Amino acid sequence: MKLGEKIRYLREVEGSLRGLDRAMTQQELVRAIRQETDTAVSQSYLSQIESGARPHLTNTTRLLLARFFKVHPGYLVDDPEGYHAELLSEARMHSRADEDKLDLWLISGAERFRRDPELRRALLAAAQHDDTRRCLLLLAAILETPSLADRLLEVLRPELAPRRMRAAETNGTDQRNTARNGDRNTREGSRHRKEREMT
């Protein structure tokens, strides 16, 4: 993949992450970089990089864009001739490029489920995490452990906990309230009896 293609790809990812439902334009990117890093990059410079008219970034710009896009600076170069991502060894399978593919897949899913804001937010949260692969592996481990997902939901998001747990919780609260009220009634009855005996 050429450097220009990588910049276009990163503009697309950034646009999705920012909820634009499209790639950021070069001008939007320039504005965002200026606002968020207090450093300027010209739109014409980005255009030359993306078109291939300028084959390399300056080191300063490479570091700036890497910091803005949250990628390794080494990603922002042309891939060598003959390089194919499919040839990566198993040990390097979860490289940055694969992370980016995974993030794009989740972002795409988030767009498909935009009518379900909670699900969309969850997919985007996973895509924005530094180690998306590890997040999904953690999710698999949680789901493979019997009743762990229900217990975590009960603690972290009680409104999403299964109905039977909420019902049991409500019944437990009702029973505690009944017991407290029964104790109170018994104490009040005893006090009234003692007052009558004293008079």
C-alpha positions in Angstrom: 0.0 0.0 0.0 1.3 3.4 -0.9 1.6 6.3 1.6 -1.2 8.3 -0.2 -3.6 5.3 0.1 -2.8 5.0 3.8 -3.5 8.7 4.4 -6.9 8.3 2.5 -7.6 5.2 4.6 -6.9 7.0 7.8 -9.1 9.9 6.8 -11.9 7.4 6.2 -11.4 5.7 9.6 -11.2 9.1 11.4 -14.4 10.3 9.7 -16.2 7.2 10.9 -14.8 7.5 14.4 -16.0 11.1 14.5 -19.5 10.2 13.4 -19.4 11.8 10.0 -20.5 8.7 8.2 -17.9 9.4 5.5 -14.2 10.1 5.2 -12.9 13.4 6.6 -12.0 15.8 3.8 -8.5 17.0 3.6 -9.6 20.4 4.7 -11.5 19.0 7.7 -8.3 17.0 8.6 -6.2 20.1 8.4 -8.6 22.0 10.7 -8.7 19.1 13.2 -4.9 18.8 13.3 -4.6 22.5 13.9 -7.2 22.5 16.7 -6.1 19.4 18.4 -2.3 19.7 18.1 -1.7 23.4 17.7 0.4 22.6 14.6 -0.4 23.4 11.0 -0.2 21.2 7.9 -1.4 22.6 4.6 -4.1 21.0 2.6 -2.0 21.3 -0.6 0.8 19.3 1.2 -1.7 16.5 2.1 -3.0 16.6 -1.5 0.5 16.1 -2.9 1.1 13.2 -0.5 -2.2 11.5 -1.4 -1.7 12.0 -5.1 1.8 10.7 -5.0 3.3 13.9 -6.4 5.3 14.1 -3.1 6.4 10.6 -2.3 7.6 11.1 1.3 6.6 12.9 4.4 9.0 15.0 6.4 9.9 13.4 9.7 8.1 16.2 11.6 4.9 15.7 9.6 5.1 11.9 9.9 5.4 12.2 13.7 2.5 14.7 13.8 0.2 12.6 11.6 1.1 9.4 13.6 0.2 11.2 16.8 -3.0 12.6 15.4 -4.2 9.3 13.9 -2.7 7.2 16.8 -0.7 4.9 14.5 3.0 4.0 14.6 5.1 6.5 12.6 6.6 3.5 10.7 3.1 2.9 9.2 3.3 6.2 7.3 5.6 5.1 4.5 5.1 3.2 1.3 5.1 -0.6 1.8 8.1 -2.2 0.0 7.8 -3.6 -3.5 6.4 -7.2 -3.4 5.0 -6.7 0.2 1.7 -8.5 0.7 -0.1 -8.4 4.0 -1.2 -12.0 3.5 2.4 -13.1 3.8 2.6 -12.1 7.4 3.6 -14.9 9.8 1.1 -16.2 12.4 3.1 -14.5 15.1 2.5 -11.1 13.5 -1.1 -11.7 12.7 -2.4 -9.1 15.1 -0.2 -6.3 13.7 -1.4 -2.8 13.3 -2.6 -3.4 9.8 -4.8 -6.2 11.1 -6.0 -4.0 14.0 -7.0 -1.3 11.5 -9.0 -3.9 9.4 -10.7 -5.1 12.5 -11.5 -1.5 13.6 -12.9 -0.7 10.1 -15.1 -3.8 10.2 -16.5 -2.8 13.6 -17.0 0.8 12.4 -18.9 -0.5 9.4 -21.0 -2.7 11.7 -21.7 0.4 13.9 -23.0 2.2 10.8 -25.3 -0.7 9.9 -26.8 -0.6 13.4 -27.1 3.2 13.7 -30.7 2.8 14.7 -29.6 1.0 17.9 -27.5 3.7 19.6 -26.3 1.5 22.5 -25.1 -1.3 20.1 -23.5 1.4 17.8 -21.7 2.9 20.8 -20.4 -0.5 21.9 -19.0 -1.3 18.5 -17.3 2.1 18.2 -15.9 1.7 21.7 -14.3 -1.6 20.7 -13.0 0.0 17.5 -11.5 2.9 19.4 -9.7 0.8 22.0 -5.9 0.5 21.5 -6.1 -3.3 21.3 -9.4 -4.2 19.6 -8.3 -7.8 19.2 -7.8 -8.3 22.9 -11.2 -6.7 23.6 -12.9 -9.3 21.4 -10.9 -12.1 22.9 -12.0 -10.9 26.4 -15.6 -10.8 25.2 -15.3 -14.4 24.0 -13.8 -15.5 27.4 -16.7 -13.7 29.2 -19.3 -15.4 27.1 -17.7 -18.8 27.4 -17.8 -18.6 31.2 -21.3 -19.7 32.4 -23.3 -16.8 33.8 -20.4 -14.4 33.9 -22.0 -12.1 31.4 -25.2 -11.9 33.4 -23.3 -11.1 36.6 -21.2 -8.4 34.9 -24.4 -6.8 33.4 -26.0 -6.9 36.9 -23.1 -4.9 38.3 -22.1 -2.6 35.4 -25.5 -2.1 33.6 -28.4 -3.3 35.9 -30.9 -2.0 33.4 -29.7 -4.6 30.9 -29.6 -7.5 33.3 -31.8 -10.4 32.5 -35.4 -10.1 33.8 -35.2 -13.1 36.1 -32.3 -11.4 38.0 -34.2 -8.1 38.2 -37.3 -10.0 39.4 -35.3 -11.8 42.0 -33.8 -8.6 43.1 -37.2 -6.9 43.3 -38.6 -9.9 45.3 -35.7 -9.8 47.7 -36.2 -6.1 48.2 -40.0 -6.6 48.8 -39.3 -9.4 51.3 -36.8 -7.2 53.2 -39.3 -4.3 53.2 -42.1 -6.6 54.5 -39.8 -8.0 57.2 -38.8 -4.4 58.2 -42.4 -3.3 58.3 -43.4 -6.4 60.2 -40.6 -5.7 62.8 -41.8 -2.1 63.0 -45.4 -3.2 63.6 -44.3 -5.6 66.3 -42.3 -3.0 68.1 -45.1 -0.5 67.9 -47.6 -3.1 69.2 -45.3 -3.9 72.1 -44.9 -0.2 73.0 -48.7 0.4 72.9 -49.2 -2.6 75.2 -46.6 -1.4 77.7 -48.2 2.1 77.7 -51.6 0.6 78.5 -50.2 -1.6 81.3 -48.6 1.5 82.9 -51.8 3.4 82.9 
